[in-house]
Amino acid sequence: MRVGESFRVALEALRVNRLRSALTMFGVVIGVAAVVVLVAIGTGARDLVQNEIEGLGSNIIFVAPGQLSLGSAPSISRMQLDDVAYLGRITGDEKDIAVALNSGEVVRAGRNQTFSSIVGSNENLQNVFNRPLRRGRYLSRTDVETRRRVVVLGSDIARKLFGDVDPVGRQVAIAGGTRFRVIGVFEEVGQTFGQTRDSEIHVPVTTAQRMFGVTRVDFIAIRAPSSGDIPRLQKQVVDALQRKYQGQQFSAITQTQLLGTIGKVLGALTGVLAAIAAISLLVGGVGVSNIMLVSVRERTREIGLRKALGARQRDILAQFLVEAVLLTSIGGIVGIAIGAGVSLLIGAYSPVPAAIAWWSPAVAFVVSAGVGIFFGVVPARRAGRLDPVIALRTE
């Protein structure tokens, strides 16, 4: 029997039993669609994190106390504001060194109030990170040295507190009533690591230290002159801080290293989710095998007649194997279409990121076809081994 004839017979068998064929495909459709959707979500999350990290700026080294890695417990910082000048002698320019002291407080303006992330920083933050302003100006060196009560608002905070009114020159109250004058508003930048940066407000780090009753800074960010200088600066900065603060460990990690660590975690998570979804394909394959065994039993006389008319064992084997592969392949195509559609809807109408990886539909289709081959072999071999005399006597 030719391949074309095998396909024609398989299509006719599927057409005759349309409802049974559709129900048999259902498990494969669900499995393939789930694989495509979950891989799309994992890929979208990885792309989102990559864009957010790259959006911070280029050639940035993050310095923090302790072992800076995902899952590690935070260490209490002993770093001080004078470390900017101390590390500036190593980097060559202290203007490329920013500090941050973080807290969370309720911010009020008139009758409006909202919770905000307070970032105490120095005037160098805009030299290190990409934070454009929509209105006004950023913190100056004088603001930091004189502990001025001035603030730069994130776009969300400005909208919640002042609506469409220009907030520059107006006042807000932070930490139980301390009044600050608004000097600027950031452009909208979106989220980083799931937290919106548009809900931040920046104040001089010295003002934040006095307001919170501390002398430390939580972390230091350094912009290297070029990517080639990063490994040297990482080692020199860590060595210098460990000499100054005896007995305390420090870490210096780059955007690339941070992205690599997060990428590994997201990649592993995507793999686990895809493996869980692939269980549906296994269940679908078992269903295909069961239905094909039923089909062999129902068509025993047909098989006997074909063999009596000269069909060889391999012809019968090919006929049922093609039918099983066709069943799962059609289910795979339908599943890919559904999975792609659901992924596009998730990416367009939900906060969950989704990006269809080019390889996931291809892998899903190959796996679905492989399921047909794997689970179709046993029924096909059983059909091919039937004795034509016994098969023709079957009622």
C-alpha positions in Angstrom: 0.0 0.0 0.0 1.4 3.4 -1.0 1.8 6.2 1.6 -0.8 8.3 -0.2 -3.3 5.5 0.0 -2.5 5.0 3.7 -3.3 8.7 4.4 -6.5 8.5 2.4 -7.7 5.5 4.3 -6.7 7.1 7.7 -8.6 10.3 6.8 -11.7 8.3 5.8 -11.5 6.4 9.1 -11.3 9.6 11.1 -14.1 11.2 9.1 -16.4 8.2 9.7 -15.8 8.4 13.5 -15.7 12.2 13.8 -16.9 12.5 17.4 -14.6 9.7 18.7 -11.7 11.2 16.8 -12.4 14.7 18.2 -12.6 13.4 21.8 -9.4 11.4 21.3 -7.6 14.5 20.1 -8.8 16.5 23.0 -6.1 15.4 25.4 -3.4 16.1 22.8 -5.0 19.6 22.1 -5.0 20.5 25.8 -1.4 19.3 26.3 0.0 21.1 23.3 -1.9 24.3 24.1 -0.7 24.2 27.8 2.9 23.7 26.7 2.8 26.7 24.3 1.0 29.0 26.8 3.3 28.1 29.8 6.5 28.5 27.7 5.2 31.8 26.4 4.6 33.1 30.0 8.1 32.0 31.0 9.7 33.5 28.0 7.7 36.7 28.5 8.8 37.0 32.1 12.4 36.5 31.1 12.2 39.2 28.4 10.4 41.6 30.8 13.2 41.2 33.4 15.9 41.6 30.8 14.3 44.8 29.5 13.8 46.2 33.1 17.5 45.5 34.0 18.7 47.0 30.7 16.4 50.0 31.3 18.3 50.9 34.5 21.3 52.0 32.5 24.6 50.4 31.2 27.8 49.1 32.9 26.3 49.4 36.4 27.9 47.6 39.4 25.6 47.1 42.4 27.5 47.0 45.8 25.8 45.7 48.9 26.8 44.0 52.2 26.8 40.3 52.5 26.3 37.7 49.7 24.2 39.4 47.0 22.2 36.6 45.4 18.7 35.4 44.9 17.4 33.7 48.0 20.1 35.0 50.3 19.1 36.7 53.5 19.8 40.5 53.6 22.7 41.7 55.7 22.7 44.9 57.8 24.6 47.6 56.0 27.5 49.4 57.6 28.2 51.5 54.5 28.2 55.3 55.0 27.7 58.3 52.7 31.5 59.1 52.9 32.1 55.8 51.0 31.2 57.8 47.9 34.4 59.8 48.2 36.3 56.8 49.4 35.3 54.7 46.4 35.7 57.7 44.1 39.4 57.5 44.5 39.2 54.0 43.0 36.8 54.6 40.2 38.3 58.0 39.3 35.1 60.0 39.5 32.8 60.0 42.5 30.0 61.5 40.2 29.5 58.0 38.9 28.6 56.6 42.3 25.1 56.7 43.6 23.8 55.6 47.0 20.3 54.7 48.2 18.5 54.4 51.6 15.1 52.8 51.3 12.0 52.9 53.4 8.2 53.0 53.0 5.9 55.8 54.3 2.5 57.3 53.8 2.7 60.5 51.8 0.0 63.2 52.0 -0.9 66.3 50.0 -4.1 68.0 51.2 -6.8 65.4 51.6 -5.1 62.9 49.3 -2.7 60.3 50.6 -0.9 57.2 49.4 1.8 54.8 50.4 5.1 55.3 48.7 8.6 53.8 48.6 11.0 56.5 49.9 14.4 56.5 48.3 17.1 58.6 50.0 19.8 59.3 47.4 22.6 61.7 46.4 22.8 63.9 43.4 24.7 61.3 41.4 21.7 59.0 40.8 20.9 60.5 37.4 24.5 60.0 36.3 24.3 56.3 37.1 20.7 55.3 36.3 18.4 56.2 33.4 15.7 58.3 35.2 14.5 61.1 33.0 12.4 63.9 34.5 9.0 65.2 33.2 9.1 68.4 35.1 11.4 70.4 37.4 14.9 69.2 38.4 16.6 66.4 40.4 18.4 66.6 43.7 21.5 68.8 43.8 24.7 68.5 45.8 23.6 71.5 47.9 20.3 69.7 48.7 22.3 66.7 50.1 24.9 68.8 52.0 22.3 71.1 53.7 19.7 68.3 54.3 17.0 70.2 52.4 13.4 68.9 52.7 12.9 68.6 48.9 11.4 65.7 47.0 11.2 64.3 43.4 7.9 62.4 42.8 7.3 59.4 40.7 4.6 59.8 38.1 2.0 57.6 39.9 2.5 59.4 43.2 2.2 62.8 41.5 -1.0 61.7 39.8 -2.6 60.3 43.0 -1.7 63.3 45.1 -2.2 66.2 42.6 -4.2 64.8 39.7 -3.7 67.0 36.6 -2.2 69.9 38.7 1.5 70.6 38.3 3.0 69.5 41.6 6.3 71.4 41.3 6.6 74.0 44.0 3.8 72.5 46.1 4.2 70.6 49.4 3.8 67.0 50.5 3.9 65.6 54.1 6.0 62.4 54.8 6.5 60.3 57.9 3.9 61.8 60.2 3.9 65.3 59.0 7.4 66.4 57.9 6.8 68.8 55.0 8.8 68.6 51.7 8.7 70.9 48.7 8.3 69.2 45.3 11.1 70.1 43.0 10.6 67.6 40.2 8.5 64.7 38.7 9.9 61.6 37.0 8.9 60.4 33.6 6.9 57.2 33.7 9.2 54.1 33.6 7.0 51.2 34.7 8.1 48.2 36.8 11.3 46.6 37.9 11.2 43.1 39.4 7.5 43.4 39.8 7.6 46.7 41.7 6.6 49.9 40.1 9.3 52.5 40.1 6.7 55.2 39.4 5.5 54.9 43.1 8.9 56.0 44.4 9.7 59.5 45.7 13.4 60.6 46.1 14.7 62.8 48.9 18.3 63.8 49.8 20.0 60.8 51.5 21.1 63.0 54.4 17.5 64.2 55.0 16.3 60.5 54.9 19.0 59.5 57.4 17.9 62.2 59.8 14.2 61.4 59.2 14.7 57.6 59.9 17.3 58.0 62.6 20.2 56.1 60.8 23.6 56.9 59.4 23.9 54.1 56.9 23.2 53.7 53.2 21.6 50.4 52.0 23.5 50.0 48.7 25.9 51.7 46.3 25.6 51.7 42.5 28.7 52.5 40.4 28.7 53.2 36.6 31.9 51.9 35.1 33.5 53.9 32.3 33.2 50.8 30.0 32.3 47.1 30.1 36.0 46.2 30.0 36.6 48.1 33.3 33.8 46.2 35.2 35.9 43.1 36.4 38.7 45.3 37.7 36.3 47.7 39.5 34.3 44.8 41.0 37.4 43.4 42.7 38.9 46.7 43.7 35.6 48.0 45.2 35.0 44.8 47.3 38.6 44.7 48.5 38.5 48.4 49.5 35.2 48.1 51.5 36.4 44.9 53.2 39.6 46.7 54.3 37.5 49.6 55.7 34.9 47.5 57.4 36.9 44.6 58.9 35.0 41.4 59.3 32.1 42.2 56.9 31.6 40.6 53.5 30.6 42.7 50.5 29.3 41.7 47.0 29.6 43.6 43.7 27.3 42.2 41.0 26.7 43.5 37.5 23.5 43.7 35.4 24.7 40.8 33.3 25.3 38.6 36.3 22.0 39.6 37.9 20.2 38.8 34.6 22.0 35.5 34.3 21.0 34.4 37.8 17.3 35.4 37.3 17.4 33.8 33.8 18.4 30.5 35.3 15.6 30.6 37.8 13.0 31.6 35.2 14.4 29.0 32.8 14.1 26.2 35.4 10.6 27.4 36.3 9.6 27.4 32.6 11.0 23.9 32.2 9.0 22.6 35.2 5.8 24.2 34.0 6.3 22.8 30.5 7.0 19.3 32.0 3.8 19.5 34.0 1.9 20.5 30.9 3.5 17.6 29.0 1.7 15.2 31.3 -1.5 16.1 29.4 0.3 14.9 26.3 1.1 11.6 28.0 -2.6 11.2 29.0 -3.6 12.1 25.5 -1.2 9.5 24.1 -2.7 6.8 26.3 -6.2 7.8 25.0 -5.0 7.5 21.4 -3.6 4.0 22.1 -6.8 2.9 23.7 -9.0 4.2 20.9 -6.7 2.6 18.3 -7.0 -0.7 20.0 -10.7 -0.4 19.9 -10.5 0.6 16.2 -8.5 -2.5 15.5 -11.1 -4.7 17.2 -13.9 -3.1 15.3 -12.2 -3.4 11.9 -11.0 -7.0 12.3 -13.0 -8.2 9.3 -11.7 -5.3 7.2 -8.2 -6.2 8.1 -8.8 -9.8 7.3 -10.3 -8.9 3.9 -7.3 -6.6 3.1 -4.8 -9.3 4.0 -6.8 -11.9 2.0 -6.6 -9.5 -1.1 -2.8 -9.4 -0.8 -2.1 -6.6 1.8 1.2 -7.3 3.6 1.7 -7.1 7.4 3.7 -3.8 6.9 0.8 -2.3 4.9 -1.6 -2.9 7.7 1.0 -1.6 10.2 1.5 1.5 8.2 -2.2 2.1 7.8 -2.9 2.2 11.5 0.3 3.9 12.4 -0.5 6.7 9.9 -4.0 7.0 11.4 -2.5 7.4 14.9 0.1 10.0 13.8 -2.6 11.9 11.8 -4.8 11.9 14.9 -2.2 13.4 17.2 -0.8 15.7 14.5 -4.1 17.3 13.8 -4.6 17.7 17.6 -1.1 19.2 17.8 -1.9 21.8 15.1 -5.2 22.7 16.8 -3.4 22.9 20.2 -0.7 25.2 18.8 -3.4 27.5 17.4 -5.3 27.6 20.7 -2.1 28.1 22.7 -0.9 30.9 20.5 -4.2 32.6 20.7 -4.4 32.3 24.4 -0.8 33.6 24.8 -1.6 36.7 22.7 -4.7 37.4 24.7 -2.8 37.0 28.0 0.0 39.3 26.8 -2.5 41.9 25.5 -5.1 42.0 28.2 -3.5 40.9 31.5 -0.5 42.0 33.6 1.1 38.6 33.1 3.8 38.9 30.4 3.7 36.4 27.5 5.9 36.1 24.5 5.6 33.1 22.1 9.0 31.4 21.7 9.6 30.4 18.1 10.7 26.9 19.1 7.8 26.0 21.4 5.1 25.4 18.7 7.7 23.4 16.7 8.7 21.3 19.7 5.0 20.8 20.7 4.1 19.6 17.1 7.1 17.2 16.9 6.2 15.8 20.4 2.5 15.4 19.5 3.5 13.5 16.3 6.0 11.5 18.4 3.2 10.6 20.8 1.2 9.3 17.9 4.1 7.1 16.8 4.9 5.9 20.2 1.3 5.1 21.3 0.2 3.9 17.9 2.9 1.2 17.4 1.2 -1.4 19.7 -2.3 -1.2 18.1 -0.7 -1.1 14.6 1.5 -4.2 15.3 -1.5 -6.0 16.7 -3.5 -5.2 13.5 -0.6 -6.3 11.3 -0.3 -9.7 13.0 -3.9 -10.7 12.7 -4.4 -14.0 10.9 -6.6 -13.3 7.8 -8.7 -16.5 8.2 -9.4 -15.8 11.9 -10.1 -12.1 11.1 -12.6 -13.0 8.4 -14.5 -15.3 10.8 -14.8 -12.6 13.4 -18.4 -11.3 13.9 
